[in-house]
Amino acid sequence: MPRALRLYLEDPFLAQLYGRIRAAGSLRSISVDLTNACNLRCTGCYYFSEGMDQTGGPPSDEEFHRFIQRELQRGTNFVTVVGGEPSLQPDRLRALHENFRINVATNGLIRIPTEGMESMPIGIAVWGAEETDTRLRGGGKVAVFRTALDNYRNDPRAFWYYTVTPGQASEIEPVVERCVDNGNPVLFNFYSDMAGLGPAYDGRYGFDEALEAIDRVIARYPPGRILLSRYLAKTVATGRLYGQSWGHEVCTSLSVGHPANEERLKNGNPYNPHFRAYHANLTDTRRCCTGVDRDCGNCFDVWEHFSWIILNMKKHLGSKEEFTNWLTSMYLFYLINRLVDYEEGLAWLPEIHRRVGVGTGQPVPDIRSQVPDYS
């Protein structure tokens, strides 16, 4: 163990976070499109923007179970389930949950059954206030957000996967209020303008106002409601990490063995050597989680940036503050995916937010009295 790391872990709280992660073990992860079908056509959805639905439909039941056995033998222990819309395949979703630790992303129109999936984390998409969300996801007709609120009210498995847009930052606080009042915590994602809607939707014009609004909700909802730290939000929104700019040359969630990644994997930047992003036929892989040929500079996906931070641990050892940024990021990933004790982690969130900070130049509220004794 590096001397700096031993020094930082003399802090009891950091030692607790680090210990929980070590006890949970390392991840050998993949991403799986459970189906190439969807009951929505969201404006700018990466899946349909690059024709991923044309790669072949789901395999037969026999082939599906052979895929599970192959991945178990390969050592996979964590699966991010996407699509298409996974709620259209509840039996196969349950089978994955029985064999792996998983996280599933859903649009929320169909409630994923509880039986056999009681402990499965479910990320429900929302893209803004009801009018914005209906326009972007529901074709101007389907009230997707309202339906999803009803489907997952007080569901302990559910968190909101709120994809914010630069021009609708004023909607962040009222949307978070509705989500929290519905009994669910919130994780932020950042919109990629795959549909060419312009500056109000294109993150390359900056997420400054959105970051300020995220700061405010972190300060307003400290006890276990906001699952993204200021450090994570800023890294995703700016695409900057220790002098590097986000793109294919630094992305860590790349399908190993895919020809598009051959040169990237030789450039010395870290990557996940186990990862594969499987198309719905569960045979073919694509370049990365959310891309086939797209410009990676227009990717603001929070999951891929989580991995970017996590696999760059060594760069975060220069100071206790930097190490805290890394450790809390990794712990939040484990917490969201229920790889560590969920209730304990939610109780520790106020201290995590206090350690990371609530915004550049802003005083950090002292909320330590709300934190259980962790010494």
Buried (B, 14 or more C-beta within 10 A) or exposed (E): EEEBBEEBBEBEBBBBBBEBBEEBEEBBBBBBBBBBBBEBEBBBBBBBBBEBBEBEEBBEEEEBBEBBEEBEEEEBBBBBBBBBBBBBBBEBBBBBBEBBBBBBBBBBBBBBEEEEBEEBBBBBBBBBBBEBBBBBBBEEEBBBBBBBBEBBEEBBBBBBBBBBBBBBBEBBEEBBBBBBEBEBBBBBBBBBBBBEBEEEBBBBEEBEBBBBBBBBBBBEBBEBBBBBBBBBBBBBBBBEBEEBEBBBEBBBBBBEEBEBBEEBBEEEBBBBEBBBBBBBBBEBBBBBBBBBEBEBBBBBBBBBBBBBBBBBBEBBBEEBEBBBBBBBBBBBBBBBBBBBBBEEBBBBBBBBBBBBBBBEEEEBEEBEEBBEEBE
